[in-house]
Amino acid sequence: MLVSLDGWERTDAAVVWSGSLGKGKGSKIEVKLDSIRLVPALTSTRESRDMIESAGIGRWLKAQKLKSPISTYLEVAHISPDMTVQTDEAGTTFVMKKNTGTTSIPFKMD
């Protein structure tokens, strides 16, 4: 999920959820999300960090454990070595393509 704040329209950050996969039943897979963090843009790391800090949410630059983990599920419509198509409990469909190394993730993940 991309993040941009008023006054910082040309600066991005991303929200990264972490958790674990549980049991699957049919095409559904249980997911438990237990932490969240913000990651700055790779091309404008300083500006992205400044945006996050100025909004008072700098603590989220380090992973924060959720007080109550979020349990949900994903329904997998397609899976192959290069791509998955899945829909979450809210009905949002995600098409995820494997990164082959020819492109980089545009956010500072470390």
C-alpha positions as CSV (number, residue, x, y, z in Angstrom):
1,M,0.0,0.0,0.0
2,L,1.5,3.4,-1.0
3,V,1.3,6.4,1.3
4,S,1.4,10.1,0.4
5,L,0.5,13.0,2.7
6,D,-0.9,16.5,1.9
7,G,2.0,18.8,1.0
8,W,4.2,15.8,0.1
9,E,2.5,14.7,-3.1
10,R,5.8,14.0,-4.9
11,T,7.1,11.8,-2.0
12,D,6.1,8.3,-1.3
13,A,6.4,5.6,1.4
14,A,4.8,2.2,1.6
15,V,3.0,0.2,4.3
16,V,4.5,-3.3,4.9
17,W,2.4,-5.8,6.8
18,S,4.1,-9.0,8.2
19,G,2.6,-12.2,9.5
20,S,2.2,-15.8,8.8
21,L,0.2,-18.2,6.7
22,G,-2.0,-20.8,8.3
23,K,-3.9,-23.7,7.1
24,G,-5.5,-23.8,3.7
25,K,-8.9,-25.2,2.8
26,G,-9.7,-25.5,-0.8
27,S,-8.6,-22.2,-2.4
28,K,-8.6,-20.3,0.9
29,I,-5.5,-19.7,3.0
30,E,-5.6,-18.3,6.5
31,V,-3.4,-15.2,7.1
32,K,-2.4,-13.8,10.5
33,L,-1.0,-10.2,10.3
34,D,1.0,-9.3,13.4
35,S,3.2,-6.4,12.6
36,I,3.3,-3.3,10.4
37,R,5.9,-0.7,9.4
38,L,6.4,2.2,7.0
39,V,9.3,2.0,4.5
40,P,10.7,5.1,2.7
41,A,11.0,5.5,-1.0
42,L,14.3,4.3,-2.4
43,T,14.8,7.2,-4.8
44,S,14.1,9.9,-2.2
45,T,14.8,8.2,1.1
46,R,15.6,11.4,3.0
47,E,12.4,13.3,1.8
48,S,10.3,10.2,2.4
49,R,11.7,9.9,6.0
50,D,11.1,13.6,6.5
51,M,7.5,13.2,5.4
52,I,6.9,10.3,7.8
53,E,8.6,12.2,10.7
54,S,6.7,15.4,10.1
55,A,3.4,13.6,10.3
56,G,4.4,12.3,13.7
57,I,4.4,8.6,12.6
58,G,8.2,8.1,12.6
59,R,8.0,5.2,15.1
60,W,6.4,3.2,12.3
61,L,9.7,3.2,10.5
62,K,10.6,0.2,12.7
63,A,8.2,-2.8,12.7
64,Q,5.5,-2.4,15.4
65,K,3.8,-5.5,16.8
66,L,0.0,-5.2,16.6
67,K,-1.7,-5.4,20.0
68,S,-4.3,-7.7,18.4
69,P,-3.1,-9.7,15.4
70,I,-5.5,-9.5,12.4
71,S,-6.8,-12.8,11.2
72,T,-8.1,-13.0,7.7
73,Y,-7.9,-15.1,4.6
74,L,-6.8,-15.0,1.0
75,E,-8.6,-16.8,-1.7
76,V,-6.2,-17.9,-4.4
77,A,-7.7,-17.8,-8.0
78,H,-4.4,-18.6,-9.8
79,I,-0.9,-19.7,-8.9
80,S,2.0,-20.3,-11.1
81,P,5.8,-20.1,-10.7
82,D,5.7,-16.5,-12.0
83,M,2.4,-15.1,-10.7
84,T,-0.5,-15.3,-8.2
85,V,-3.9,-13.9,-8.3
86,Q,-5.7,-13.7,-4.9
87,T,-8.6,-11.9,-3.3
88,D,-8.7,-10.9,0.4
89,E,-11.7,-11.1,2.7
90,A,-12.7,-7.5,1.8
91,G,-12.9,-8.4,-1.9
92,T,-9.8,-6.7,-3.1
93,T,-8.0,-8.7,-5.8
94,F,-4.2,-8.7,-6.0
95,V,-2.2,-9.8,-9.0
96,M,1.4,-10.4,-7.8
97,K,4.2,-11.1,-10.3
98,K,7.5,-12.6,-9.2
99,N,10.3,-10.1,-9.2
100,T,12.9,-11.7,-11.6
101,G,15.7,-9.4,-10.5
102,T,15.4,-7.1,-13.6
103,T,13.5,-4.5,-11.6
104,S,13.9,-3.5,-8.0
105,I,11.4,-2.8,-5.3
106,P,11.2,1.1,-5.2
107,F,11.3,1.2,-1.4
108,K,14.1,0.9,1.2
109,M,13.3,-2.4,2.8
110,D,16.3,-2.7,5.2
